[in-house]
Amino acid sequence: MIKFYVEKIRSGAINPNTGGAWVAEDVPKLWRAKVQKELEG
């Protein structure tokens, strides 16, 4: 799931729930810290 969300954020995919590009805040809390770490590293 981490790679799924990282790819969405990096590719600029549109989040259907917000209508904007995916950002770390859109990721469920369960995965958010790990996604953030992956984006930074």
C-alpha positions in Angstrom: 0.0 0.0 0.0 2.9 2.3 0.7 4.1 2.1 -2.9 0.6 2.6 -4.2 0.2 5.9 -2.3 3.8 7.1 -3.1 3.2 6.5 -6.8 -0.1 8.4 -6.7 1.6 11.4 -5.0 4.7 11.4 -7.2 2.7 11.1 -10.4 0.3 13.9 -9.5 -2.7 11.6 -9.9 -6.1 13.2 -9.1 -7.7 12.1 -5.8 -11.4 11.5 -6.6 -12.4 12.4 -3.0 -10.8 15.8 -3.1 -10.7 16.7 -6.8 -7.0 17.7 -6.4 -3.7 16.0 -6.7 -2.9 13.4 -4.1 -0.9 14.7 -1.1 0.4 13.0 2.0 -2.6 14.3 4.1 -5.0 12.3 1.8 -3.3 9.0 2.8 -5.1 7.1 5.6 -3.4 7.5 9.0 -2.4 3.9 9.1 0.0 4.4 6.1 0.7 8.2 6.3 4.0 8.1 8.4 5.5 5.4 6.2 4.5 7.1 3.0 5.9 10.4 4.3 9.2 8.6 5.1 9.3 7.0 1.7 8.7 10.4 0.0 11.5 12.0 2.0 14.0 9.2 1.3 
